[in-house]
Structures are given as C-alpha cells and as structure tokens.
Amino acid sequence: MSHLNAVTLLDNLRRQADLLKVEGKLPAVALDLDGKLFNNGPRTLQIISEFLSRKCRGYGRLFVEVRKELAQRQVPYSPQDCLELFLSECRTRKPLFGLEDRHRATFINYWKSVFFTHEYQRYDLVEPGAKEFAHVLLDAGIMVIYLTGRDAPNMRHGAVDALFMNGFPVLVPNTQIVLKPDFSMSDVAFKSAALTAFDKAQVEVLAMVDNEPGIVNAAIGCGVSGVHFVRPHAPNSPPLSYKARVLDSFVINIGDEPQIQ
C-alpha cells in the first residue's frame, strides 16, 4: 500500500489522463459520497437529537448543544455507538440524564426509517477539500462519476441536491451520478457492476475512491486503481489489498509537493 496526499494523487491521475486522451479515450474517476465527499455523521446526530426530543421532554436545548459539538468530530460508524456517545455527552452536562432501555430498543428502527431518505441528506457536511478535488479533476478533462451506495428510489433527489447546493460539479458535461437501483442490492456488487459497465473503448475509469476496504478491493479486482479514503467504515471489513493506495485528506495544500511513487 502507498500513502498519498491529494496533490500526488491528482498529479498521477492527470498524467494517466493525458495518455488516455491521446488514445481518444475519456478518462474518469469514481467518487463515493458517504464517508468520502460527505461526512454523514451529522445526519445521524440530527436523527438522534430528534429521537431523544420525542422521548425525553424538556432537554431540547441540551440536545442541540451536544449535536453541534459532536458534528465537529468523527463520530462512530455504528448508529447505536453514536447514540451511546451522544448520551454520554449529555450526562457530562446533566449527570442525572438517562434514556430508558425500552426507548433504546426502538432507536435503530427510527434511524433506519429516516436515514436513507431524500430529506435527511441535507444534514451531511462536506469533507474538507472534497469539492475542490472534484473540480480539479473536471478541469483536467477527467470525467467525475459519483458512484454511490445511496439508492435511486429513496435518495436520488437528496443526493443531487446535496452535490449541487454544496458547489460540486454536477449536472454538467463530463459528470455522472450513479445510484443503486434497489436499496437491498449489495454495495460491492453494485459498484463492481458499475465500474465494468463502461465501454472501455470510449471511457476508462482510472480510480475508485472509497472508505470501504471491500469496495476498494473490488475495484482493484475490476482493473481499476483502488484508493482507500481513511474514514470510519463497516465493521468486519476485509483486509485492504496491498495494491490499494491510501488517501487521508482531499485538501490540496499549496505547499505540498508530489510524493515520489
């Protein structure tokens, strides 16, 4: 595995893209949304705040304070773990605060009912540097493919709105958003099929950027360079392939020099 900064990755992609253009091909890079371009932890925090406000009257201001503070951090991947962190932060301010077990048991169903919807995607925060990273790709003549596990029936409008309202290049030439046709479809199966669906005589996907090791590995298996974006991911994920490249941040620092590969 090789660790890259954003400058090095973009430099590598531009050089590869230039070679493909000589061959008459359109180079492309696939970017996922959740845990990559967007931090969806604040979406879960908003859901927790709403849930607790319904179950524990009189603490509305407390929940808003805790939500705003935790939104500035990397919160756990699991919604249940995120709930426990939220409750712990509440107890540091109000030691007698607690949530009955019967309410804890209903939380995950409430979370599932609203997390995967159009409306709640507006609570996601843009990952620092992500918007600029996407624009640099497009300006270099590289097609930007938003390849996401969000499903079209429940999340298409919210996903497009989130990209557009946050200044990402979308709904313009050489951009494409690809969502799962069905919620129940495996993300790995969906993204593998999407990466191999392009006509290689016309479009060649240079890289897939994802935080899930299983998807990065699958991209490599499809002949696409897999870039692992280091953020919380699903538990029990497979080990990351030794062929993967690792990216810690999208931020393009002016002083960064391309790293020797």
C-alpha positions as CSV (number, residue, x, y, z in Angstrom):
1,M,0.0,0.0,0.0
2,S,1.2,3.5,-0.8
3,H,0.1,6.6,1.1
4,L,-0.6,9.7,-1.0
5,N,-1.5,13.3,-0.4
6,A,-4.2,14.9,-2.6
7,V,-1.5,16.7,-4.7
8,T,0.3,13.5,-5.6
9,L,-3.0,11.6,-6.4
10,L,-4.2,14.4,-8.7
11,D,-0.7,14.6,-10.4
12,N,-0.8,10.9,-11.0
13,L,-4.3,11.0,-12.4
14,R,-3.6,13.9,-14.7
15,R,-0.6,12.1,-16.2
16,Q,-2.6,9.0,-16.8
17,A,-5.5,11.0,-18.2
18,D,-3.2,12.8,-20.7
19,L,-2.1,9.4,-22.1
20,L,-5.7,8.2,-22.5
21,K,-6.7,11.4,-24.3
22,V,-4.0,10.7,-26.9
23,E,-5.7,7.4,-27.5
24,G,-9.1,9.1,-27.9
25,K,-10.5,7.8,-24.6
26,L,-12.3,9.8,-21.9
27,P,-10.6,9.3,-18.5
28,A,-12.8,9.0,-15.4
29,V,-12.6,8.8,-11.7
30,A,-15.3,7.4,-9.5
31,L,-16.0,9.0,-6.1
32,D,-18.4,7.7,-3.5
33,L,-20.4,10.1,-1.3
34,D,-20.9,8.8,2.2
35,G,-17.7,8.8,4.2
36,K,-15.8,10.3,1.3
37,L,-17.1,13.5,-0.2
38,F,-19.6,13.9,2.7
39,N,-19.4,13.3,6.4
40,N,-22.8,11.7,7.2
41,G,-22.2,11.6,10.9
42,P,-24.1,14.9,11.4
43,R,-27.1,13.2,9.7
44,T,-27.1,10.5,12.4
45,L,-26.6,13.1,15.1
46,Q,-29.7,15.1,13.8
47,I,-31.7,11.9,13.9
48,I,-30.6,11.1,17.5
49,S,-31.4,14.6,18.6
50,E,-34.9,14.4,17.1
51,F,-35.4,10.9,18.6
52,L,-34.4,12.0,22.1
53,S,-36.5,15.1,21.9
54,R,-39.5,12.8,21.4
55,K,-38.6,10.5,24.2
56,C,-37.2,12.9,26.8
57,R,-39.1,16.2,27.1
58,G,-37.5,19.3,28.4
59,Y,-34.0,18.7,27.1
60,G,-34.2,20.3,23.7
61,R,-31.5,22.9,24.3
62,L,-29.2,20.2,25.7
63,F,-29.6,18.0,22.6
64,V,-28.9,20.9,20.2
65,E,-25.7,21.8,22.1
66,V,-24.5,18.2,22.1
67,R,-25.4,17.7,18.4
68,K,-23.5,20.8,17.3
69,E,-20.4,19.8,19.3
70,L,-20.3,16.2,18.1
71,A,-20.8,17.4,14.5
72,Q,-17.3,18.8,14.6
73,R,-15.8,15.3,15.3
74,Q,-15.5,12.0,13.6
75,V,-18.3,10.0,15.3
76,P,-18.6,6.2,15.3
77,Y,-19.8,4.3,12.2
78,S,-22.5,2.4,14.1
79,P,-25.7,4.4,14.8
80,Q,-26.0,2.6,18.1
81,D,-22.5,3.6,19.1
82,C,-23.2,7.1,18.0
83,L,-26.3,7.1,20.3
84,E,-24.2,5.9,23.3
85,L,-21.7,8.7,22.6
86,F,-24.5,11.3,22.4
87,L,-26.0,10.1,25.7
88,S,-22.5,10.1,27.4
89,E,-22.0,13.7,26.3
90,C,-25.5,14.6,27.6
91,R,-24.6,13.1,31.0
92,T,-21.4,15.2,31.3
93,R,-23.7,18.2,31.2
94,K,-26.7,16.7,33.1
95,P,-25.4,13.8,35.3
96,L,-29.0,12.6,36.1
97,F,-30.0,12.4,32.4
98,G,-30.8,8.9,31.1
99,L,-32.7,7.0,28.5
100,E,-34.9,4.1,29.3
101,D,-33.9,0.8,27.8
102,R,-37.3,0.4,26.1
103,H,-36.6,3.6,24.1
104,R,-33.0,2.4,23.3
105,A,-34.6,-0.7,21.7
106,T,-36.7,1.4,19.3
107,F,-33.9,3.8,18.2
108,I,-32.4,1.7,15.4
109,N,-35.8,1.3,13.6
110,Y,-36.4,5.0,13.8
111,W,-32.9,5.7,12.4
112,K,-33.5,3.3,9.5
113,S,-36.8,5.0,8.7
114,V,-35.3,8.4,8.1
115,F,-31.5,8.0,7.4
116,F,-32.0,6.6,3.9
117,T,-34.3,9.4,2.6
118,H,-34.0,12.4,0.4
119,E,-34.7,14.9,3.2
120,Y,-32.1,14.0,5.7
121,Q,-29.1,14.2,3.4
122,R,-29.1,18.0,3.8
123,Y,-27.6,17.4,7.3
124,D,-24.4,15.9,5.8
125,L,-21.2,18.1,5.9
126,V,-18.8,18.4,3.0
127,E,-15.5,16.7,3.7
128,P,-12.7,19.4,3.6
129,G,-11.2,19.8,0.2
130,A,-13.7,17.4,-1.5
131,K,-15.4,20.0,-3.6
132,E,-12.1,21.5,-4.8
133,F,-10.8,18.0,-5.5
134,A,-13.7,17.2,-7.8
135,H,-13.4,20.5,-9.7
136,V,-9.7,19.9,-10.3
137,L,-10.5,16.5,-11.8
138,L,-13.1,18.0,-14.1
139,D,-10.9,20.9,-15.1
140,A,-8.2,18.4,-16.1
141,G,-10.6,16.8,-18.5
142,I,-11.4,13.8,-16.3
143,M,-15.0,12.7,-16.0
144,V,-16.3,12.8,-12.5
145,I,-18.5,9.8,-11.6
146,Y,-20.4,10.0,-8.3
147,L,-20.7,6.3,-7.7
148,T,-22.8,5.9,-4.5
149,G,-24.5,3.2,-2.5
150,R,-27.4,5.6,-2.0
151,D,-30.4,4.1,-3.8
152,A,-32.3,5.9,-6.5
153,P,-35.9,5.4,-5.4
154,N,-35.3,6.9,-1.9
155,M,-32.3,9.1,-2.2
156,R,-31.7,10.4,-5.8
157,H,-33.2,13.9,-5.3
158,G,-31.4,14.4,-2.0
159,A,-28.1,13.3,-3.4
160,V,-28.3,15.5,-6.4
161,D,-29.4,18.5,-4.2
162,A,-26.5,17.9,-1.8
163,L,-23.9,17.9,-4.5
164,F,-25.4,20.9,-6.3
165,M,-26.1,23.1,-3.2
166,N,-22.6,22.4,-1.9
167,G,-20.9,23.5,-5.1
168,F,-19.8,20.2,-6.6
169,P,-19.7,19.9,-10.3
170,V,-22.9,18.0,-11.2
171,L,-25.5,18.1,-13.9
172,V,-22.8,19.5,-16.3
173,P,-20.9,17.8,-19.1
174,N,-18.5,15.0,-18.1
175,T,-20.2,14.4,-14.8
176,Q,-22.4,11.5,-13.9
177,I,-24.2,10.3,-10.8
178,V,-24.8,6.6,-10.5
179,L,-27.1,5.3,-7.7
180,K,-28.2,1.8,-6.7
181,P,-31.4,0.8,-8.5
182,D,-32.6,-1.0,-5.4
183,F,-31.9,-0.5,-1.7
184,S,-31.3,-4.2,-1.0
185,M,-28.6,-4.6,-3.5
186,S,-25.1,-5.1,-2.1
187,D,-22.8,-2.0,-2.4
188,V,-19.9,-4.2,-3.5
189,A,-21.9,-6.0,-6.2
190,F,-23.5,-2.7,-7.4
191,K,-20.2,-0.8,-7.7
192,S,-18.3,-3.7,-9.3
193,A,-21.0,-3.9,-11.9
194,A,-21.0,-0.1,-12.5
195,L,-17.2,0.0,-12.8
196,T,-17.2,-2.6,-15.5
197,A,-20.3,-1.3,-17.4
198,F,-18.4,1.5,-19.2
199,D,-17.3,0.8,-22.8
200,K,-13.5,0.7,-22.4
201,A,-13.1,1.7,-26.0
202,Q,-14.5,5.1,-25.0
203,V,-14.3,5.6,-21.2
204,E,-11.6,4.3,-18.8
205,V,-12.1,4.6,-15.1
206,L,-8.7,5.4,-13.6
207,A,-9.5,5.2,-9.9
208,M,-12.3,4.5,-7.4
209,V,-12.1,6.5,-4.1
210,D,-13.9,4.8,-1.3
211,N,-13.7,4.4,2.5
212,E,-14.8,0.7,2.5
213,P,-11.9,-1.7,2.1
214,G,-14.2,-4.3,0.5
215,I,-15.2,-1.9,-2.3
216,V,-11.6,-0.7,-2.8
217,N,-10.5,-4.3,-3.2
218,A,-13.4,-5.0,-5.6
219,A,-12.4,-2.0,-7.7
220,I,-8.8,-3.4,-7.9
221,G,-10.3,-6.7,-9.0
222,C,-12.1,-4.9,-11.8
223,G,-8.8,-3.5,-13.0
224,V,-9.4,0.0,-11.5
225,S,-7.0,1.6,-9.2
226,G,-8.5,1.4,-5.7
227,V,-7.9,4.5,-3.4
228,H,-8.8,4.0,0.3
229,F,-10.1,7.2,1.9
230,V,-9.3,6.8,5.6
231,R,-12.6,7.3,7.4
232,P,-14.8,5.1,9.6
233,H,-16.1,2.1,7.7
234,A,-18.2,-1.0,8.3
235,P,-17.1,-3.4,11.0
236,N,-15.6,-6.8,10.0
237,S,-14.4,-5.4,6.7
238,P,-11.8,-7.5,4.8
239,P,-8.1,-6.5,5.0
240,L,-7.2,-3.8,2.5
241,S,-5.4,-5.1,-0.6
242,Y,-1.7,-4.5,-0.8
243,K,-2.3,-2.9,-4.2
244,A,-4.5,-0.2,-2.7
245,R,-3.4,3.4,-2.4
246,V,-4.3,5.3,0.8
247,L,-5.6,8.9,1.0
248,D,-6.0,10.7,4.3
249,S,-7.4,14.0,3.0
250,F,-8.8,15.7,-0.1
251,V,-7.3,19.0,1.0
252,I,-4.9,20.4,-1.7
253,N,-2.2,22.2,0.3
254,I,-0.3,24.8,-1.7
255,G,3.0,23.8,-0.1
256,D,2.6,20.0,-0.8
257,E,4.9,18.5,-3.4
258,P,4.0,15.4,-5.3
259,Q,5.4,12.4,-3.4
260,I,7.8,10.0,-5.1
261,Q,5.9,6.9,-6.2
